[in-house]
């Protein structure tokens, strides 16, 4: 059995880095992750460093997925599927709601900085 040659559109996709692939995560898995609170936030402090001080400017909320079978997943493992399955609004809502909730609760000691904006 021989491989079929690529057509012009497929060649263009490969050359531009936009080769279409099936999502790595099923829509049902993502919907469950949103409903079952498997997605959570970690925070990265944003700092300014000068010769005599270190100043925390704020934090960046980073979404993670505690997958029941695969363990901890980073956005590169599921974000494309979120977009392709039309679930970005749900994910954005979850992230914003959780970030605001944690701000209201004093961030539970996540990062010793003042919250100024989202």
Protein Blocks (a to p, Z undefined) as FASTA:
>chain_A
ZZddddfklmmmmmnopaccddfbdfklmmmmmmnopaccdddddddddfkbccdfbdcd
ddddddfklopadfklmmmmmmmnopmmmmmmmmmmmmmmmmmnonnomaacddfbZZ
